[in-house]
Amino acid sequence: MSFFGINCIKKKHHEEERHLRANDREFNLTFQYATNAIKTSKYNIITFLPLNLFEQFQRIANAYFLFLLILQLIPEISSLAWYTTVGPLVLVLSVTAAKDAIDDINRSKTDKQVNNRKVKVLVNGKLESEKWMNVQVGDIIKLENNQFVTADLLLLSSSEPLSLVYIETAELDGETNLKVKQALSITGDMGDDISKLSSFNGEIQCEPPNNRLDKFTGTLVFKEQKYSLDNEKILLRGCTLRNTEWCYGLVIFAGPETKLMQNSGKTSFKRTNIDRLMNVLVLWIFGFLAFMCVILAIGNGIWEYQQGFFFQVFLPWPTSIPNASFSAFLTFWSYVIILNTVVPISLYVSVEIIRLGNSFYIDWDRKMYYPRCDMPAQARTTTLNEELGQIKYIFSDKTGTLTQNIMMFNKCSINGKSYGDVFDFTGNRLEITDYTDRVDFSFNPLADPKFVFHDHSLVEAVKLGDPEVETFFRLLSLCHTVMPEEKQEGLLLYQAQSPDEGALVTAARNFGFVFVSRTPETITVVEMGETKSYELQAILDFNNVRKRMSVIVRNPDGKLSLYCKGADTIIYERLHPDCKKLMDVTTEHLNEFAGEGLRTLVLAYKDLDDSYFNSWKVRHHEAITSLENREEKLDELYEEIETNMKLLGATAIEDKLQDGVPQTIEQLSKADIRIWVLTGDKQETAENIGYSCSLLREEMNEVFIINSNSLQDVREDLKDARRKMKPESAPDEGNEVIIEHICGKQKRKVVPEETIDGDYGLLINGHSLAFALEPSLELEFLKTACMCKTVICCRVTPLQKAQVVQLVKKYKKAITLAIGDGANDVSMIKTAHIGVGISGQEGMQAVLSSDFSFAQFRYLQRLLLVHGRWSYIRMCKFLSYFFYKNFTFTLVHFWYAFFCGFSAQTVYDEWFITFSQLSLHITSSLGMSMFDQDINDHWSMEYPELYGPGQHDIYFNKRVL
């Protein structure tokens, strides 16, 4: 086979999967994997000038002025000196080039700093200090405490018991809570034995480079045994090693192929409507310039033909101009040069400076600073400020955005009995206050002193050994991904990846079922003072599709059990038929909990037969070590075993509203901003939160609830809702109109706003929403939703959040804003015109993907009504003044042409033309647009109705168009 053919095979193999061998650089080099050196800078000393100029001259205004400069070098045409154009052009190009150079120099410095970091690499049986850039795939490296992870590594061993490591992923996903990774036992046994590590020759087959931070699929073949590799055994570049003295890792992905670098690729560039409009206006100005030049050229031709003969005695035509027609042709190009000031060469630079200044105002606003978390507001982009003054639709997450995302175990239902309420001696329910008697957990020395509960009957049930209650809390102490940490003796802290899990495990801890430690094979729990170790057989992970998590454990008596917790609709489908009566009672309790705005989960379990589980475990091992369709195979096995479960009960967790949420929503509603809430919570919880934050009100005419299980039923429900809101309008008639946007290239349907007599709300669940988002029904859904003051979508997935936002963007001539705090909100934040991230309990992933960020939902009111409105009005005034200035300055030349025989003479001195463009015009425009306030911030907040003109471009259309 030819050398070319071998390379093609290797390249194809490289794209499909990765194959590498530890401590064997020669073998790994044959696949041409990337080294660990990174390069994020765009230029070098040689390429900067040509590349940067090439990029800048792709702007039509810059290209035009370059063409103009060429014309000015022709003596027969130009009546202005070349420096009148060179001055402004060089200034604009220099400012932009300087900005690009500074940005690239900073990137280059960062690259150099990172590439030159030192790390210990195992080479020829010795640990040697190497630069990061020299590390290659297949190398084994040693990391020490507080060091950055050099590349994407397979964890081999560590200084901690059971080969655990603690890592901080703040640079990777913004989350500051520590995460735990654990090596395979077969590699963990090598410890820090250099001889064993040097002789390690395991081969890895895994997925190709990708940007999935939460997923890794691969296998390790060592000593003729095959081991499954997943994300829990991988350390990603960008993480930091914490609370771990040392660890060893095998490089799997290096440099640009690491998941960190794969995620730092190009992001979608958001452009404002004014940006698009400016480009169109510039094109119209070019057309207007050409029209003026044609008029003046025709005038020159006529004048030279009728009157020019009388002047040739003392002003003869040059020999290069044979007749009046050719004179008119040259005059056309002469006036292109003279009238060039009508084209706004400094427009783009001025606009960017204005936006930068308005972004600083947001960063400096102390009224948007949250002192509890030391978190100021931040404008993470400087290109979208004026669109903050044009928002028509807000799409908001609920948990952590409208609520605090600080979870407290509040109530529960166990075996048909509800716990959590407090009753007096007559049986009447009492309102729980700070003065209500709390449960005394002093019987449990490992209890969390911060935990608060008021129903004494649940503690009594635990002390009396109620088997259902014990099983309930045993499930909470076993079915989770929490990691314990004991910084001081007797002080137990939980590292939970979600506040919900932390609250549930803490509740089990206080009621006597204390989770104390875990290994890959065991989970240790102190049950009412007795330490028990459960053999961990399998973990059936939670994801947004499954909406449940299960663990399979063997108790000290040898009994095999599956414990499961998840959403009620999901768990109910997998219960044994004998649970029907208990399910009805539990459903009543769930509705009560949800009606109080509590977050609920359902718990279930089943005992397993050993022979069946052994056969299932063999198939599970085959699926988890498979490189093809691993997730699909695992889902099938999970579905098979998670059936015929017995219902235990349900949990209810409280998540209170943030401060100022109802007031903020009320003010934004007065500004005619529609607020849609997109949440994963169940219907009752979402409805209750809607009322508590004033999205839904008792005085509303009607709240329509769409909860159907077929496309046709959803269609009928939507039509019925529209009939009730607007009886005289037939639901089937086409109310959409065809509008061609001034900046668009093609026509599209736009659903107009309809005037409705009444106040209506719409609540739709995720199952019905899936049908409503079908192409055949999406317009019907959008029309109905837009006729309502409030829309709440519950039980939605992250993908559905983005689809709802995209639907409004597609059919509505309106600016959208999405706000959220978690990773599940990233898709809708990126989809909306403007994305706002809240730095909450779920980490910083939403903030990292956002355009603006702050710490509390209430700051959104000030961001839009004050900064957004000011930015929009300032930009409108600037553009109005800018175009007015350019036209008045230029039309003087046009008018003067009728008095100078269309001879292309100038009115102004050449130096005046140059410096007026560079100084007077720019400074006057920027001065007005940076500091102008029609009203102060107090009145902007007091009267949100003033926000209205920006939503319809009334102010801009009136002043500019």
N, C-alpha and C positions, 0 to 999 in steps of 0.2 A: 504494500500500500504506500502511496506517495506521502511525503511529508505534509503536503497541503491537506490531504485526506485525514491524516492523524490529527492535525490541528482542528479541523472541522468537527471531528468526533469529540475531541476534548472540550471544545467550546460549547457544543450542544449538551454534553454531559454536565458542564459547569452551569448552564442555564437551568437544567432540570433539577439537579440536586448537587449537594456538596459532598465530596469524598476526600477525607484527609486522614493522615496517620500521625500520631504523636511522636515527637523527637525524630522526625525524618524529613528534613528540608528538601532533599533531593526528590523524594516522591511527591511532595506537595508542590514543588516548583514546576513540575510537568503540567499542572493545571492552570498555571499563570494566574494565581489568585493575587488580589491587590495587596500591597504592603500596607503598613500601618501609618504611613505618611498621609496627611490630609492637606488639601489646598482649597480654601474658600475664596481667595482673592481672584479678581477677574483679570488684572493686568500685571505687567512687569515694566521695567524701565523702557524697554524697546517698544512694547506693544501699546503702552498707555495712550500716547498721542494719536496714532492712527485709529485705534479702536474706539477711543472716546469721541473723537470727532465724527467718526462714522455713525456712532449711535446718536449723537446730537443732531446731525444733519438729516436724520430720519424724521425730525420734526419739520413740518411743512414751512413754518415761519422762518426757521433758520436756513433751510434750503433756499427759500425765496430771497433772503438777503444775500446769500452767497451768489446767487444768480444776478442780483442787482449790482453787486460789487464788480462782477465781470463786465456788465454793461457800462459801468462808470469808467472802465479803463479804455473805452473806445472814444476817442476825441470827437468824432463826428456826432456822437449821440449825447454825451454827458455835458451838462452845464453845471454840475456840482462836482466838487473835489471828492476824490475817493475816500478821504478820511471821514466824511460825513456819515458814511455807512459803516466803515471799518470800526469806528469808535464804539457805537452801540453794539455791533455784532461781537467784537472782541470782548466787551464787558460781559455780555450774556454768556458767551462760550466760556470765558474765564471763570465766572462765578460757578457755573454748572460743573466745569472741569475740576475746580478746586474742591467742591463738595464731593464729587465722585472720587477724587484722589485721596482725600482725607478718609473717606469711608473705606477705600481699598487698602490704604496703608494700615488702618486699624485692623482690618481683617488679616492682612499679611503678618502683622506683629503677633496677633493671636495665634495664627497658624504656626509661626516660628516658635513661639513660647510653648505651645502644646507639643509640637514635634520634637522639641529638645528636652522634654521631661525625661527623667531617668527612671528605669525600672530594672529589677533583677530578673535576668533570663537564665534558664538552665541550658548551658552550652557545654557539651563534652564532659558531662559529669560535674560541672562546677557552676556556681551562681556568679554571673558576671553582670556588671552594670551596663545597660545599653540605653540608647536614646529610643524614645517611642517610635520614631520613624523607621528604625531598623528591625522592629519586631515583625515576625512573619507568621502566617497561618501554620499551626502545628507546634509552635513553640510553647514550652511550659514556663510560666512566669510566677514570681512570688510577689504578692501584695502585702503591705503592712498597714496597720491601723491608720485611718484618716487619709489613706492614699486614694487617688482617683483610679477607677478601673481603666486599664490601658486599652483594651479592645473587648469584643464580645467573647466571653470565656465560658468554658465548661468548668464548673467548680469541681476540683479534684479532692481537696482535703483542707482542713482548717485547724486552728488552735483550740476551737471550742469543742465541747463534748458533742458527739454524734455528728461531727463535721458541719455544724451550723455556722452561718455567717450572717451578720446584720449589715444591711446596706441602706444608704439614704439616696433617694432617687430625685432629689430636688432639681438637679440640672436636667434631668431627663423628662420628668412629667410635672415638676413643680411641687410634688407632695413631700412634706418634711417628716412624716411619720416613718419610722424604720420598718423595713420589710425583711423577712427572714428567708434565706435560701439554704438548701441542704444538699450535700453531695451524696452520690451513691455510696453504699456501704463498701463495695468492692474497691473503690478508689479512696474512700476516706480512711481505710486501714493503712494506706501508705504514709499518712501523717506528713512529717517533714523529713522523712528518710530520703536523702538525696540519691542514694544508690537505687532504691526502688522507683523513685520518680524518673530517674535517668533511663531505667530499663523498661519503663512503661511504653508499650507499643500499640495501645488500643487504636482501633480504626473507627472513625465516625462517618456515618452517612446521615445527612440532614437536609432540610429545606434550603433552597437557594436564598441569597440575600433579599430581604424584604423589609417593610417598614412597620410590621406588626409588633408592637411593644409587648403585648400581652400573650403572645403565642410563640411557641417554638416546637418543632416536630423533628425528632431525630432518634437514632439508635447508636449505641456503643457496642462494638464487638471486641471482647477481651477474654483471652484464655478460652476461646471457642464457646463463650456464652454471650447471649444477646441481651442488652439492657435498654429499657425505654428511657429516652431523654425528653424532658418537657421544660417549660419556662421556669419551673421552680429550681432547676439545677443550673441556670444560666445567669451569669453576671454581665450586665450590659455596659458598654462604654458610656461614660457620663455619670455613672453611679459613684458613690464614695463609700469606702469600707469603714464601718463604725463598730465600736465595742468588740472588735476582733483583733487579736494580736497579729495574726498572719493567716494567709491562705494561699493555696496554689491553684492555678487555673490553666486550662489548655485553650489556646487561641483558636477560635472557630471562624470568626469574621474579623477582618482588620480594615482600618482606614475608612475609605469611602463605602465599603460594603457593610459596615456596622449599622445596627438599627438606628442609632443616633443620627448618623450622617444620612441614612436613607430617609429619615424624617425631616431633615433640614433642606430638602429640595425646594423647588419653586412652589410658592403659595399663590393662590388666585389673587390677582391684583384687582382691587375694588376701585372703580371710578365713579365719580359723582355725576349727577345729571348736568350740573353746571360745567363740568369738564367736557362732556359730550357736546353741550350747547356751544361752548367756546370754540371747539373745533369747527362746528358748523358755521358759526358766525364768522370765523376767519375765512372760510371758503367763500361765504357771501361777500365779505370785504374784498377778496381777490376779484370776484366778479364785478363788484362795484368799481374797483380801481380800473379794471380793463374797460368798463363802460365809459368812465370819465376820459380815459386816454384815447379811446376811439372817437369820442365827441371832439376832443381837442385836436386830434390828428386830422379829422375831417375839416374842422375849422381852419387849421393851418393850410391844408390843401386848397380850400376855397380862397382863403386870403392871398396866398402866394399866386394863385392863378389869376385873380382879379386885380390885386393891388401890388404884388411883389415886383412887377416890371418897373414901376416908378421909383423903386428904391435900389434897383440894381446898378444905377449910375454911381452911387457912392458906397453901396453895399452889395457887390456882385456875388452871385452864387458860386460856391466852390466848384471846381471842375468835376468833383465826385458826385455832385447832385445835378443830374441832367434835366429834371423837370419838377413840377409841383407835386406830382404823385409820389415821387421818391422822397421829396422833402417831408410830405405827410407821414410816410412810413418811418423815417428817422425821428420825426417829432413824437410819434407814438411811444417809442422807446425812451426818448428824453423825458417825457412826462411820467413814464413808469418810474424813472429815477426820482424826479422831483416830488411826485405824490406818494412816495414810499412811506411817508410817516403815517398814512392812514392804516397801514398794516402794523399791528401791535407786537413789535419784536420783544418788548420787555414784559408782555402780558403774563407769560407763564412763570417767569421768575418772580414777578410781583405777587402773583397768586400764591406761590409756594411760601413766600415770606409772610404773607398775611396768615396763611394757615398755620405756619410754625408759631407765630405770635399768639394766635388764639389757642393753640394747644398748650402753650406755657400758662395761659390764664387758667386752664383746667387743672394743670399740675400744681399750680400755686394756690388754688382755692382752699382756704382753711375750713370753709363750711362743708367741704366734702371729705374732710380728714376724719378718720375713725381712730381716736386715741387708744381705745382698748387693745387694738391689734397693731397700733402704730402703722396704719395703712392709709396713705393718701390716695386720692384719685389720680389716675394716670391715663394720658392720651397716648396709646401705644402706636397710633398712626397719625400722621399729620395731613392726610389727604381727604378726610371725610367730615371735617368740622361743620361745614354749612348744611350738610344733610341732617345733622342733629336738629336743625330747625325746620325740618320738613317731614318728620315722622308721622305716619298715619296709622300704622299697625305695630303693636308690641306683642311679641310672643315670649311668654315667660314660663320658666320651670317653676315648680312649687317648692319642693323640698330643698332647703338651703338657700333659696332665692326669696320666696315670700316668707318662708319659715326659717328658724334658726339652725336647724339640723343638729341640734344638741338633744340626743334622744334619752328619754327616761322611761323605764318600765313602769307602766301606769296601771294596767288591768290585765286580766287573763280569764279564759274560760277553760275549765278542766273537767272532763267527763260530764258535761252538761251543766256545771255550776259556775256562775260568774263570780270572780273575786276582784276586789279593788274599791268597791263602793263602801261607804260607812253609813250605818243605820242607827237610829236612836232606839230606845226601849220599846217604842210603839211600832217599830218597823218602817218608819219613814226615812227616806234617804236624806242624809245631811250633806251640805256643801262643804267640800274640803278646803280648808284655808291653812295658812301658816301656823295657826294655833291649834289645829286638829291634832289629836294624840297620835304620835308616830309609833310604828312597830319597833320594839326593842330587840335588836339583833345581838345583844351581848352574849347570848348562848353560843355564838359562832365567833371564835377568836380570829378567823380569817375574813370576816365580813368587811365590806367597803364602807367606811364611816360616812361617805357622802351619799350613799343610797338612801332614798326616802320611800316608805310605803306606809299606808294607813290602815289596811284591812288586816286585823289580827287573826281572822279565821283561817287565812292561808298558812300562817306560821303554825297555828295549832294543827292543821291537817298534816303538815310536814312532820311535826313532832310526834303525832299519833301513828305515823307510818302508813298513811293512805297510799296504796300501791299505785293508783293512777297519778296522784300528785308527785310521787317519787319518780315515776317513769317520765312525767312531764319535764321535771327539772333535770333529770339525768340526760334526756335528749338535748336540752339547751346546753349542758356542760360538755357534750360530746360532738354535736353536729355544728361545726363552725371551722373557721380558718384562723382563729385568734392565736397569737403567740404570747406566752407569759414572760415577764421580765422581773427579776427580783434584784433591784439595785441595792437595797439594804435588807438585812435579815428581817423577815417577817413582813416586809413591805412588798406586796405583790401588785405589779402593774400589768395591764393587758395592752398589747399592740394589735389593734383591730384595723382591718382594711376598710371597714365601714362603721359608722356610728351605731347602726342598728345591731350589728353583731356584738359590739362592745356592750351595749345596754342589756342584751339578752344574757350574755355570759356573766355579766355583773349581777343580774337578778338571780341566776342560778347559784352564784357564789354566796350571796347573802342568805338565801334560803337553805343553805347547808350542802350544796353540791358544788364544791370548789374545784375548778379546773386549775391544775398546778403545773403540768408539764406535758410535753409531747415529743415523740421521736417518730421516725418513719414507720415504726412498727407498733408503737403503743401510745395510748393516751391515759394519763394518770389523773384521777379525780379523788378528792377527799370528800366522801359522802357521810355527812353527819358525824365527822370526826374519824371515820374509818377510811384509810387509803386503799384505793382499788385501782388496779392497772388493767385496762382494756386493750386487747390486741386489735390493732387497726388493720382490717382486711382490705378495704377499698374506700376511696373518696369519689363520690359522684358529684362533680363540680357544678356550681351555679353559673348560669349565664342568662342573658336577656331573653333567649328563646325558651329555655327550660323553665326559668323562673322558680327554681327549687334547687335544694342541695340535699344530698343524702350521704350518710356514712354507714359502712358495714363493720361491726365490731363483734368481738367474742369476749364475753364477760369472764370474770375469774372462775365461774362455775362451768365454763365451756359452752354456754348457750350463745348461739349465733343470732344477731339481730340487725335489722336495718332501721335507721332513724332518719326521718325526712322532715324538712320544713320548707314552706314555700307559699305562693299565692293561693288563696282559697279556691279560685276557679280551677287551678291546675291540680291541686291535691284532691279536690272532690271527684275529679274524673278517674282517680286511681284508687279509690277506697273500695273496701269490700261491701257488697250489698247489705250485709247485716248492720252497717253503720248508718242506715237511712234515718232512723229515729234520732240518734245522737247528732247527725248532721243537721237536721232541722232545728234542733235546739241551739246548736253552735252557730248556725246562720243567724238566728235572732240576736244572739250576743254580738256577732260580728257587725250586724247592722247598727246595734246600739253603740258599739265602739266607734264605728266609722261616722255615725251621726255626731259624735263628739269631736271629730277631727283627728282621731287616732290612727296610726299606721298599724295594720294587722298582718299577721302571718298565721298559717294553720300548721299544726304539728301532727304527724302520723308515724306509725311504726309497724313492723311485721317481724315475726320470727322466721328464720330461714332453715331449711333442711340442709344438712351437711353434704349429702351426696349431690343434690342439685347445685349447691353453691360451688362445690369443687369443679363440676363441669363448666359452670358459668365463669369461674375464675380462669380456667384454661383459655376459654374463648376471649375473655377480657384481656389476658396477656397477649394473645395474638393480635387483637385489635390495637392495643396501645403501643405495640412495637411495629405496627404497619406504617409505612411511609405514604401509602396511597389511601385516600378517603378515611383517614383515621377518625375524624370527628363523626362522620356518618355511621361508621361501624360502632363507635362507642355509644352514640345516641340510641341505636337499635338495642344494644345490650341494656342500657339504662331503662329504656321503656319496658323491656321485658321483665326486669326484676322489680321495678317500682309499681307493682300492681297488687290489688287486693290487700291494701294496707288498712290498719285499724286506726280510727280517728282518736287522737288524744285530747285535742282542744285547740285553743288559739291564744295568741299574745296580742297585746295592744300597747303601742309605744307612743308617747306624747312628743310632739314636735311643735313648739309654740311659734306664733307669728313673730316676725321681726318688728322692731319698733317703727311706728310711722307708716306701716304698709297700707292700712285702710285710707289714711289721709292722702297718701301719695296717689293711690289709685283714683280717689275721688277727684283730685286736682287734675290728673291726666285726662280723666273722662271729660271734665269741663273744657279741656283743650281740644275736644273732639278727636281724641286718640283712642282707637279700639284696642282693647287688651284681651288677648287670647291666652289662656293657661293650658299648657301641654304637660301632663304629669303621668307618671307611671302608677300612681295610687289607684285604689279601687274607687268605684263610682261614688259611694256614700261619703268617703273621706274627701274626695275632690269637691263634692257638692257642699259639704259643711265648711270647708275652707273658703269656698266661693262666697258663702254668706258672711263668714267671719271677717273677710277682708273687703267687704262691700262690693264685690263683683256682682254677686246676686243679691237681690233685695226682696223683702216680703211684698213691697208695693208694686213689683213688676207685674205686668199683665199676665204673663205666663212664662214658665221655663220648660222648654221642649226637651225631652229626654229621648235620644235615639239609641235603642238597645235591641237591635234586630240581628238575625242570624243568616240572612240571605240578601243578595243584591236587590231583589225585587221588593222585599220588605223595607229595606233602607230607603229605596226610591219613594215608596208610598209614604213613609214617615216624613221624609223631607218635603214632599208635595203637600201633605196635610198641614205641616207647620207653616208653609208659605200661604196656604189658603186662609189660615186663621189670622196671619199677620196682615194679609192684603187680599181680602175676599174678591175684590173686583178684578184682580189680576189672575189670569189662567196660568197655572204652573207650567204648562207646556209651551207657552208662547216664548219666542226667542227675545229676551230682553237685552242681550249683549249687542254691542255695536262694534263696527270695524273702525279702528283708529290707527293711523300711521304715526308713530312717534317721530318727532322732528329729528331725532338722532338715530332712529332705527333704520335698518336696511330692508325690512320686510314688514308687511302688515300682520297684525295679530288681533285676536279678540280681546276686548277689554270690557269687564263687567262693570256697568255704572252703578253709582250709589242710588238706592231707592229711598224715598221719603216714606216712613212708616209712622202711622198714628198709634203710638203705644211704645211700651218698653218691654223688650223680650230678651230671653236668654236661651242659649242652646248648650246642652250637655250631651256629648257623644262618647261612647266607649271605644276602646281600641279595636275590638272585633268589628263593630259597625263601621269604624273609620277606615278599615282596610277595604271594605266594599265602597265606601264613599269616595275613596281616592282612585277608584278604577276610572280609566279614561272616559267610559260611557256615562259616568255619574259625577265626575269631579265638578263640572260646571253647576249642576243642580245643587250639590253640597255647598259650593262657594256662594251661590246666590242666596241660599237660605241663611248661611252663616253671616253674610254681610248685612242682612236685614236685622240681625240681632245686636243688641248693645254689648253682650258678653258671650263669649264662646269658651267652653271648657272641654278639653279632650282628655279623657282619663284612660288608664291602662294602655298608654301608647309606648311604642318602642323608640329608641333614638332615631332609627331610620324614618319612622312616621313623623317625628317632629320636623325633620328636614323636609319631608314631602309636603307637609302642610305649609311651611314657609315658602317653598318653591311654588306651590299652587297659587298663593296670593301674589307672589312676584310675577307669575306668568300671566295672570288675567286682570290684575288691578294696576292702574296707573298710580301707584302709591309707593312711598318709601317705607321699608320694613326694618324693624329692630328686634333682635333676639337677645334675651338675657338669661343667663344660667350660671351655675357654680360647679358643675360636675363634668366628668368625662362623657357622660351620656348626653350632654348638651352641646358638645363641640360641633356636631354635624349641623345643627340648626344655627349655631353662632356663625359658622363659616358660610352658610347658605344665605342668610339675611344680608340686606344692604349694609347694615351696621351690626356688629356683634359686641355685646357687653358682657364681661366676665366678673363674677363676684368671688372674691377670695374667701371661701368658706371652709367648712369642716371636711369637704370631699377633696381637698387638695387644690392645686392651681392649674389644672389642665384646661379649664374653661378660660382662665385669664390668659394663658399662653397663646390661645387661639383667637383672642378677642381683639377688637380695635380700641376699646376703652375699658377701663376696669376701676372698681372701687369696692368697698367692704360691705355696704348696706344697700338694700333695694331703694330705700327712701331717697338716696342721692340721685336717683334717676330723674326725679322731678327737677332738681336744680340743673342737672346736665342738659336736659332738653329745654326747659322753659327759660333758662337764663343763658347759658353758654351756647346752646343750639340756636336760639333765637337771635342773640347778638351776632354770632358768626354768619348766619344766613343774611341778616340785614346789612351787615358790614360788607359782605361780598357783593350783594346786589348794588349797594351804593358805589362801591369801588368800580365795578364793571360799567355802571351807568356813567360815572364820571370819566372813566378811562376812555371809553368809546367817544363820549362827547368831546373830550379834550383832543383826541386824535383827529376827529372829523373837523372840528373848528380850526385846528392848526393847519390842516391840509386844504380845506375848501377855499381858504384865502388864495392859494395858488391857482385853484381852478377859476375863481372869479377874476383874478388878475390877468389870466390868459386872454380874456376878451379885450383887455386894454393894451396889450403889448404885442398884438398881431400874432398870437399863438406861437410865439418864438421861444417858448420853453425857458423863459427867464424866471429867476427866483425872487421872492419878496424879501426873505430873511437872509441875513448874513450866514455864510457856511458854518462858522464857529458857533453861532447862536443855535443853528439847527442841531449841531452835534451835542452841545452841552444841555440844551433844553430836553433832549431825549434822555440824557444820562442822569441829570440831577433834578431839574425843576419838576418835570412831570412825574417822575417816580416818587420823589419825596412827598409831594403834595398828595398824591394818591394814597401812598402807604400811611402817611400821617392821619388821614381821615379814616382809613379802613382799619387801623389798629386800635384807635382810642374812642371811636364814636359810640355813644350810647343814647338811643332815643329816650329810654326810661331806665331807671336803675334796677338793680336786681330785686329789690323789695317789691316793686310794683309788678315786675314780671312774674313773680311767684304769687302775688296777691290776685292778679287778674289773668288766669291761664287762657282766657278767650283771646288774648292778644297773640297767642301762638298760631292762630288759624291761617293767616295769609301765606305762611310758608308751605302749608300742606297742599295748596293749590297753585303755587308759584304766582300768586296774585301780585305780590310786591315786585317780584322780578319782571313779570310780564308787563306790568304797568310802567315800570321805570325804563326797561331796556327795549322790549319788543313793541 
